[in-house]
Amino acid sequence: MKALAGVRVLDFGLLTAGANTSAMLADLGADVIKIESGAYLDPFRVVGKPDNDEGWWNRSPQFRFTNRNKRGLALNLKAPEGQRVIRELAAHCDVVVENFRRGVLDRAGLGYKDLSAINPRLVFAAISSQGDTGPERMNVSFGSTLDATSGIASLTGYEGEEPRISGMDVNYPDQIVSLFATGIVITAVMEARRTGKGAFLDFSQREVASFTLGEEIMASSADPVRASGRRGNREEGVAQQDAHRCKDGRWIAVTLDTPDPAIDAFCAGRDSADAVAALLARGIATAPCNDGADLLRDTKLQGVTLVCDERGGLVKGLPYRLDGKGISIERPGPDLGQHTDEVLRELLGYDDAQLKKLADTGVTSTTPTVGEV
Amino acid sequence: MDDKTALPLARFTILEVNDAKMPLCLRLATSLAAKIAADLGADVLKIEPPGGDPVRRAPPYLPQGESALFQFLNTSKRSLVLDLSSDTGRTTLKALLDKADAVLFEEPAGSAALLRASRATPIEIAAFPVEMNAANRPVSEFAILALGGLLHMVGEPERKPLRLGGHQASYAAGLTAFTGLTAALAARDAGQAAPSVRVSLAEVMQWVNWKAASGADAGGTSPGREGRNSEFQIVPCRDGHVAVVYTVTQWPATRALIGDPRLGDPMFTTRAGRRENITRLYEIITPWFADKTRAEIQKVAQAKGVPFGPIFSPAELLETEQYVSRGFLTEMAHPTLGALRLPQLPVQWNGRSFAPRPAPELPAPELAT
């Protein structure tokens, strides 16, 4: 039995920070029902669209990577009927995950105050750029904005040059938020089981990113003239560390406990595989600088991080293994609205006439009204 | 949550077993996971080798010479020195394990067999996936960034790749181990058999860097560092730097914000067009930033819904209005080091924060009784 079997998640999560938090809950056995609508798609459906043909919104690799093992509903949050259905669903759920801009769900009557009045056991994870309070609570950000505002970018860059961000193909702060938020949600679920009381969990993505610089912040606070900034690949307390280009043109990363001015020439004179093997044999920490294609090829290195769904598509696996195992994908990322009828029948007992009325009034429409994000 | 009894993990007892021989990059992950649990109220006992956890001597340092790294990673814990090479040490450890819910340690710690066999759920931190069979391979955080593909993503395409600032490989693994720990505790709490948890830094880095694999799988070629060819770049302003970041839908607002009519040229209308003419685009927009401060830029950009990111150093974060308002960088009174400021856990639970308590002093070694 999985740790979160019996837990149901109402998932408004989008992109990575929100949608991946609920995906990690699904990995642990939670029943995750993802809410989107034709009027508001998870932006991953759009940024990853491979073409403009009919059904493009169901073919994005980024969406498929992140939303496996969930069921998908289409419900328009702007329609009063859509809002009413969500409120009914909230009574049957244990967790809400959302990363809308602050105020969006409140305006729809679907914020923590509204939903906890219906279901006091609800654990409500609000994952936002800056948190739910403070003068910048309404600020917008997109992945790498937080590299900048968290402090990480100020410590990233070539020696003495300008700061660097992780960029749109990484959006690093979004990734680590879900690793932390999932554990806090599980902690709150334990508390709700024990006490019968839910919780409002206010996550600031920027704070999560700054949290990873805890020792730098502490040292800077104690010593205002402390030198920080860009040091290339050097690291305080490490004798010598850098990336070196090998004879075959590939880069390798090398960390040395004692300085060796000849290391660059050593690498330049050998192919990368030979250089790595020779350095490892000397007890030196080194590795090839892999790209995505290398990662796809090296199945041993992959461990449990990638897995195929039932359609044969590659999707995200686990960041850890539980009892030595990864996960199997029980369902691929849902088509928009794929499980609307199934879930409304199962949880709310809706009949054909009720479902038809929602469809006829456009509340459960699966026709996208957006094409670009 | 000032009242300790009200803290959510208060009923759990957790051991963190430190082996002096393990690579520091693994220890940072172990200690971060246990620190989060400790700040949330778990009774975390850190078992240190004679002479203490080597992180006690690792940079960055406070002006008094103490390790800021150790102070940050070990808040709210208690500590006990045990020599696990002695029978007495192992006997004491066994007795402690009998009362613990979970035990965190690194692979291949000398005491791993003992720890795995206890009734406490094992949470293991390793460098590499099981499949690599590489427990004794030399490791550094930097090598892990390379192996997991994150290094390939930052910097200029023709120059060497760059690591991200901070201990990102270790800390991402530490956050993962914390979440694995809570899954194990939740299972125990529900009366189920708890799963053992194994986290490797190399797997976590690949998982974090999933868009590289996804991109290579979908397009045949891997994404990589784009530097000056990227749509998102860093530009200088009057008092520092700003990251230019915007989505496709935010382009019209971005164009209006900069207000230069040349941005109306059809070559910039689509994302593909902007990427193709990126050098020209930045020639046009860069001067707009030069005479404005980060604060001014953020204000006018946010007013138009444009997510530009002013770049702050760790020292500057201490003064940012948002962090001050939320009390995120809290002051902790340390008995010998005085007041230390550090980030508290990045969550507010029903509006309450989790104040960290000072890391333990190095205790005298446990004497045989």
Interface residues (C-beta under 8 A of the other chain):
Chain A: M1 A3 L4 M24 L28 P43 V47 G48 P50 P61 Q62 F65 Q130 G131 D132 T133 G134 P135 E136 M138 N139 V140 S141 F142 G143 S144 T145 L146 D147 A148 T149 S150 G151 I152 A153 S154 L155 T156 G157 Y158 E162 P163 R164 I165 S166 G167 M168 D169 V170 N171 Y172 Q175 I176 L179 F180 A181 T182 G183 I184 I186 T187 A188 V189 M190 E191 R193 R194 A199 F200 L201 D202 F203 S204 R206 E207 V208 S210 F211 T212 L213 G214 E215 E216 I217 M218 A219 S220 S221 A222 D223 P224 R226 S228 G229 R230 G232 N233 E235 E236 G237 V238 Q241 D242 A243 H244 R245 W251 I252 A253 V254 T255 L280 G283 I284 A285 T286 A287 P288 C289 N290 D291 G292 A293 D294 L295 L296 T299 K300 L301 Q302 G303 V304 T305 L306 L314 K316 G317 L318 P319 Y320 R321 L322 D323 G324 E372 V373
Chain B: P8 L9 I36 L40 A58 P59 P60 Y61 L62 P63 S67 A68 L69 Q71 F72 L73 F128 P129 V130 E131 M132 R137 P138 V139 S140 E141 F142 A143 I144 L145 A146 L147 G148 G149 L150 L151 H152 M153 V154 G155 R159 K160 P161 L162 R163 L164 G165 G166 H167 Q168 Y171 A172 L175 T176 A177 F178 T179 G180 L181 T182 A183 A184 L185 A186 A187 D189 A190 Q192 A194 P195 S196 V197 R198 V199 S200 A202 E203 V204 Q206 W207 V208 N209 W210 K211 A212 A213 S214 G215 A216 D217 A218 T221 S222 P223 G224 R225 E226 S230 E231 F232 I234 P236 H241 V242 A243 V245 Y246 T247 V248 T249 Q250 Q298 Q302 G305 V306 P307 F308 G309 P310 I311 F312 S313 P314 A315 E316 L317 L318 E321 Q322 Y323 S325 R326 F328 L329 L340 R341 L342 P343 L345 P346 V347 Q348 W349 N350 G351
